[in-house]
Amino acid sequence: MNLNRELLKKYTILYIEDDDVIRTELSSLLENFFHSVIVASNGKEGLRTYLTNQNNIDIIVSDINMPELNGIDMVKKIRDIKDDVPIIFATAHSDSDFLIEAIKLRVKEYVVKPLDIRKLLIYIEDIAKSLELEKLLKQQKDELIKFRNILDSNNLLLKLDKEFRITYANKLFCKATGYKKEILLGKELVTFRHNNNAKKIFDDIYEKLLNKNSWEGNLKIKRKDDTTLDTKSNIFPDLDDFLEMLGVIFVAYDTTKEQELKRQMQLALIKEKSENLQKTKEQNLEQETLLIKIKDELEETKKELNIFKLNNNDKTNEKILKKLEEENNFLNQQIRSLKFEIEKLNETLNNSETNEVLKEKLDYWKERSAQESQKLELLEKSIIANVEPAIIEKIFN
C-alpha cells in the first residue's frame, strides 16, 4: 500500500465505534499511520470528546448505529459547532435514506462493514491532501491580503474591470494624480496617457493584458493639472480558477523624484564632461604650442650644427691644427729656454755673493716665464672651447 505516511503523521483522528473488539483492533492499527488516534465508544461520548478536543481533531471516523446517540444525530450536533470537519461513516448497510442524510451532512466518504482498512486509509489520505491544499490556499490568501495591504499603503494602486475601467483607486493614487476617488471611478486607463506619443505604450499594455500577460516598465501618467507623474508600473490580469479574466490590477511606484534626481545628475555629468573637454582642449593647445616651439628650437639647433660642420670641414681643421701645433711648439720651446736660463741664474745666485743685477735679471726672466705660461694657458683654453675633442687629443698628444 503506497501511502504518504509523512502526510498522514500530521493528522489526528477521532474514531467512534461501540464494538469494543473492532474499536481496539482498528485504533491500534490506525495509530501506526497517524499522529494521534482518539477513541469513543458511542455517539454521546464521541460528541463530548470532540467538544473537548475540537482544536486538535482533524478527521472523524464514526459508526452510524450506536447506543445513546447514533452517528447521524451526533454529526448534526457537531455540524452546529464546526461545519467543515471531514467525516467518514462506517455502516453495515447502504440504503437510500442513509445516503440522503449523509449528503445533507456533507459527509466526505462512507465505508461498508466489515471495514476494508486499505480503502479507509486511502479515503483518509485523500481527505488529508484536501486539507493540506486548503491550508496552502488559506496561507496564500492570507499572504495575498498582507501583500495587498502593503501595496495599498506604499504604492499607487488601481483595480480595473475587463474593459479597463477603474473600479478602485487607493489614497496614494488619488493624492499623486490630484483626482478624487469618485471622479476616477469608471474612467479608462487610457485617460492617463500624457500625450499622443504614449499611444504605442498603452496599445502594448492593452495587447498584453488581453492576451492574459503582464506588463512592466516605466510609465508616465498625466495628473489632473496636466503635469506628468513618472512611475515604475506593474500591470497584470486578475484571473479566476479557469484563467478567465476578472479584471486588471495596476501597481505603480512613484519615481518622479528619482527621475528628476537622475536628470539633474545627467546634467551635472554633461556639464562636468563639457568642462573637462574644454580643459583638455586648452591643455592640448598648450602642448601643441610647446611642441611647435621645441620643433623650432630643434630646427635652429640643426641649422647651427650644419653651420658649425660647414665651418669645421677637413681642410679648415687641418689648417687650425697646423697653426695650433706651431704655436704650441714655439711656446713650449720658449718655456724650456726660460726655465734653462732661470736654472743658470739660480746656480749663479747660489754660488756667489748677493748681486742686485743678477736678482733683477732673475726677476725679469721669472716674469717673462710667467707671461709665456699665461699665453700657453690662454691658448689651451681657446683650443678646448672651440675645437672638437678629437682635434684636442691630437694637439696635446
C-alpha positions in Angstrom: 0.0 0.0 0.0 1.7 3.2 -1.3 0.6 5.8 1.2 2.1 9.2 2.1 2.9 8.3 5.7 4.7 11.6 6.3 1.4 13.4 5.4 -0.8 11.2 7.5 1.5 11.6 10.5 0.4 15.3 10.6 -3.2 14.5 11.5 -5.2 13.4 14.5 -8.2 11.0 14.1 -11.4 10.7 16.3 -12.6 7.1 15.9 -16.1 6.3 17.3 -17.2 2.6 17.5 -19.5 0.8 20.0 -18.0 -2.6 19.4 -15.1 -3.0 21.8 -13.2 -5.6 19.8 -13.4 -3.7 16.5 -12.6 -0.4 18.2 -9.5 -1.8 20.0 -8.1 -3.6 16.9 -8.7 -0.8 14.4 -7.5 2.0 16.7 -4.3 0.1 17.4 -3.8 -0.3 13.6 -4.5 3.4 12.9 -2.0 4.5 15.5 0.8 3.3 13.1 -0.3 5.8 10.5 -1.5 9.0 12.3 -0.1 11.5 14.7 -2.8 10.5 17.3 -5.9 8.4 17.4 -8.6 9.4 20.0 -11.4 6.9 20.6 -15.0 7.0 21.9 -17.5 4.1 22.4 -20.8 5.8 21.4 -22.3 8.9 19.9 -22.7 10.7 23.1 -19.1 10.1 24.2 -18.0 10.9 20.7 -19.7 14.4 20.8 -18.3 15.1 24.3 -14.8 14.0 23.2 -15.0 16.2 20.1 -16.1 19.3 22.1 -13.1 18.7 24.4 -10.6 18.2 21.6 -12.1 20.0 18.7 -8.9 22.2 18.1 -6.8 19.1 17.8 -9.1 16.7 15.9 -8.7 16.9 12.1 -10.9 13.9 10.8 -13.7 11.9 12.3 -14.3 8.2 11.5 -17.6 7.1 13.1 -20.1 4.2 13.1 -23.7 5.0 12.5 -25.7 2.6 14.6 -24.6 3.3 18.2 -26.4 3.4 21.6 -27.4 6.6 23.4 -26.7 8.8 20.3 -26.4 7.4 16.8 -23.9 8.6 14.2 -26.3 10.8 12.2 -27.5 12.7 15.2 -24.0 13.1 16.6 -22.8 14.6 13.3 -25.7 17.0 13.2 -24.7 18.4 16.6 -21.0 18.6 15.6 -22.0 20.5 12.4 -23.7 23.1 14.6 -20.2 23.6 16.2 -18.0 23.2 13.1 -19.5 22.7 9.8 -16.3 21.8 7.8 -14.7 19.0 9.8 -14.2 16.0 7.5 -16.3 12.9 8.4 -16.2 9.3 7.2 -19.1 6.9 8.1 -18.7 3.2 8.7 -22.0 1.4 8.2 -23.4 -2.1 7.8 -25.9 -1.0 5.2 -26.2 1.4 2.3 -29.9 2.3 1.9 -31.0 5.5 0.2 -32.3 7.1 3.4 -28.8 6.9 4.9 -27.2 8.3 1.7 -29.5 11.2 1.6 -28.8 12.1 5.3 -25.0 11.7 4.7 -25.2 14.1 1.7 -27.1 16.6 3.8 -24.4 16.4 6.5 -21.6 16.8 3.9 -20.0 13.5 4.8 -16.9 13.0 2.8 -17.0 9.2 2.4 -18.6 6.1 3.8 -17.2 2.5 4.1 -19.3 -0.6 4.4 -18.6 -3.0 7.3 -16.7 -5.2 7.7 -14.2 -2.3 7.1 -11.7 -2.5 4.3 -8.7 -0.9 6.1 -6.9 -0.3 2.8 -9.8 1.6 1.3 -10.3 3.5 4.6 -6.7 4.7 4.6 -6.9 5.8 1.0 -10.1 7.8 1.8 -8.4 9.4 4.8 -5.3 10.2 2.7 -7.4 11.9 0.1 -9.1 14.0 2.8 -5.6 14.8 4.2 -4.4 16.0 0.8 -7.5 18.2 0.5 -6.8 19.6 4.0 -3.2 20.4 3.0 -4.4 22.1 -0.1 -6.9 24.2 1.9 -4.1 25.1 4.3 -1.9 26.2 1.5 -4.7 28.2 -0.2 -5.5 29.9 3.1 -1.9 30.7 3.7 -1.6 32.1 0.2 -4.8 34.1 0.7 -3.5 35.5 4.0 -0.2 36.4 2.4 -2.0 37.9 -0.6 -4.1 40.1 1.8 -0.9 41.2 3.6 0.7 41.8 0.3 -2.2 43.8 -1.0 -2.3 45.8 2.2 1.5 46.6 1.8 0.9 47.5 -1.8 -2.0 49.7 -0.9 -0.1 51.6 1.7 3.2 52.0 -0.2 2.2 52.1 -3.9 -0.2 53.6 -6.3 -2.9 51.0 -6.7 -5.8 50.7 -9.2 -8.3 47.9 -9.9 -10.0 47.8 -13.3 -12.7 45.7 -14.8 -12.4 43.7 -18.1 -12.9 46.9 -20.1 -10.0 48.6 -18.3 -12.3 50.9 -16.4 -11.3 51.9 -12.8 -13.3 50.2 -10.0 -10.9 51.1 -7.2 -8.2 53.7 -6.6 -6.2 53.9 -3.3 -5.4 57.1 -1.5 -1.9 57.3 -2.7 -3.0 57.2 -6.4 -5.6 60.0 -5.7 -3.0 62.1 -3.9 -0.3 61.6 -6.6 -2.6 62.4 -9.5 -4.8 65.1 -7.9 -8.1 63.3 -8.6 -10.8 62.5 -6.1 -11.8 58.8 -5.9 -15.4 59.4 -7.1 -14.1 61.1 -10.2 -11.7 58.3 -11.0 -14.3 55.5 -10.8 -15.4 54.5 -14.3 -12.5 56.2 -16.1 -10.5 54.1 -18.5 -6.8 53.5 -18.0 -6.0 55.3 -21.3 -7.3 58.5 -19.6 -3.9 58.9 -18.0 -2.0 58.9 -21.3 0.2 62.0 -21.0 0.4 62.7 -24.8 -0.2 61.2 -28.2 3.3 59.9 -28.3 2.5 57.5 -25.5 -0.2 55.7 -27.6 2.2 53.0 -28.6 3.0 52.2 -24.9 -0.7 52.0 -24.0 -1.5 49.9 -27.1 1.2 47.5 -25.9 -0.2 47.4 -22.4 -3.7 46.6 -23.7 -2.5 43.9 -26.1 -0.5 42.1 -23.3 -3.4 42.2 -20.9 -5.9 40.9 -23.5 -3.5 38.0 -24.1 -3.5 37.5 -20.3 0.1 38.6 -19.9 1.6 41.2 -17.5 3.2 44.5 -18.5 6.1 46.0 -16.6 8.0 49.2 -17.3 8.4 52.9 -16.8 5.1 54.7 -17.4 4.3 58.4 -17.4 0.8 59.3 -16.0 -1.0 62.5 -16.7 -2.1 64.3 -13.5 -5.3 66.3 -13.2 -3.3 69.6 -13.7 -1.7 68.1 -16.9 1.7 67.7 -15.3 3.4 64.3 -15.6 3.9 61.7 -12.9 6.9 59.2 -13.5 6.2 55.7 -12.3 7.6 52.2 -12.3 4.5 50.2 -13.1 3.3 46.6 -13.0 0.0 45.9 -14.7 -1.3 42.3 -14.7 -4.6 40.5 -15.4 -6.7 39.2 -12.4 -7.7 35.7 -13.5 -10.1 33.2 -12.0 -9.5 29.5 -11.4 -10.4 28.8 -15.1 -7.9 31.5 -16.3 -10.7 33.8 -17.3 -10.0 37.5 -16.9 -11.9 39.1 -14.0 -10.2 42.4 -14.3 -6.8 44.2 -14.1 -4.5 45.1 -11.2 -2.4 48.2 -11.6 0.5 48.7 -9.1 2.9 51.6 -9.6 5.8 53.2 -7.7 6.2 57.0 -7.9 9.7 57.6 -9.4 9.2 61.4 -10.2 11.8 62.5 -7.6 14.1 59.7 -8.7 13.8 60.7 -12.3 14.3 64.4 -11.5 17.4 63.5 -9.5 18.6 61.3 -12.4 18.1 64.2 -14.8 20.0 66.6 -12.5 22.8 64.1 -12.2 22.9 63.7 -16.0 23.0 67.5 -16.5 25.8 67.7 -13.9 27.7 64.9 -15.7 27.2 66.7 -19.0 28.5 70.0 -17.5 31.4 68.2 -16.0 32.2 66.5 -19.2 32.0 69.8 -21.1 34.3 71.5 -18.6 36.7 68.6 -18.8 36.6 68.7 -22.6 37.4 72.4 -22.5 40.3 71.9 -20.2 41.5 69.0 -22.3 41.4 71.3 -25.4 43.3 74.0 -23.6 45.9 71.5 -22.4 46.2 70.1 -25.9 46.6 73.7 -27.3 49.4 74.4 -24.8 51.1 71.1 -25.6 50.8 71.8 -29.4 52.3 75.3 -28.8 55.1 73.8 -26.7 55.7 71.2 -29.4 55.9 73.8 -32.1 58.4 75.8 -30.0 60.5 72.7 -29.4 60.4 71.8 -33.1 61.5 75.4 -34.0 64.4 75.2 -31.4 65.4 71.8 -32.9 65.4 73.2 -36.4 67.5 76.1 -35.2 69.9 73.8 -33.5 70.2 71.7 -36.6 71.0 74.8 -38.6 73.7 75.9 -36.2 75.1 72.4 -36.3 75.2 72.4 -40.0 76.9 75.8 -40.0 79.4 74.5 -37.4 80.1 71.5 -39.6 80.4 73.7 -42.6 82.9 75.9 -40.8 84.8 72.9 -39.5 85.5 70.9 -42.7 88.5 68.8 -43.0 90.7 71.4 -44.7 89.9 74.1 -42.1 90.6 71.6 -39.4 94.0 70.8 -40.9 95.0 74.5 -41.0 93.8 75.1 -37.5 95.6 72.0 -36.3 98.9 73.0 -38.0 98.7 76.6 -36.7 98.0 75.4 -33.2 100.8 72.9 -33.3 103.2 75.6 -34.4 102.1 78.0 -31.7 102.2 75.2 -29.1 105.7 74.1 -30.1 107.0 77.7 -30.1 105.6 78.4 -26.7 106.9 75.1 -25.3 110.4 75.9 -26.7 110.2 79.4 -25.1 109.2 78.0 -21.8 112.1 75.4 -21.9 114.6 78.2 -22.7 113.3 80.4 -19.9 113.4 77.5 -17.5 117.0 76.8 -18.5 118.0 80.5 -18.0 116.3 80.5 -14.6 118.2 77.4 -13.5 121.5 79.0 -14.6 120.7 82.2 -12.7 119.7 80.2 -9.6 123.1 78.4 -9.7 125.0 81.7 -10.1 123.0 83.2 -7.3 123.7 80.3 -5.0 127.4 80.3 -5.8 128.2 84.0 -5.4 127.6 86.9 -3.2 124.4 88.8 -3.4 124.2 90.6 -6.7 121.5 93.1 -7.3 121.9 92.8 -11.0 121.6 89.1 -11.1 118.5 89.4 -8.9 117.0 91.9 -11.3 117.7 89.5 -14.2 116.2 86.6 -12.3 113.1 88.6 -11.6 112.9 89.6 -15.3 113.2 86.0 -16.5 110.6 84.8 -14.0 108.2 87.4 -15.1 108.9 86.5 -18.7 108.3 82.9 -18.0 105.0 83.6 -16.2 103.8 85.7 -19.2 104.7 82.9 -21.6 102.9 80.3 -19.4 99.9 82.6 -19.3 99.8 82.7 -23.0 100.0 79.0 -23.2 97.2 78.6 -20.7 95.0 81.0 -22.8 95.8 79.1 -25.9 94.8 75.8 -24.3 91.5 77.3 -23.1 90.8 78.6 -26.6 91.5 75.2 -28.0 89.2 73.4 -25.5 86.4 75.9 -26.1 86.4 75.9 -29.9 87.9 72.7 -31.1 86.3 69.2 -31.3 87.6 66.6 -28.7 89.3 64.5 -31.4 91.4 67.5 -32.5 92.3 68.4 -28.9 93.5 64.9 -28.4 95.8 65.3 -31.5 97.2 68.6 -30.2 98.0 67.6 -26.7 99.2 64.1 -27.5 
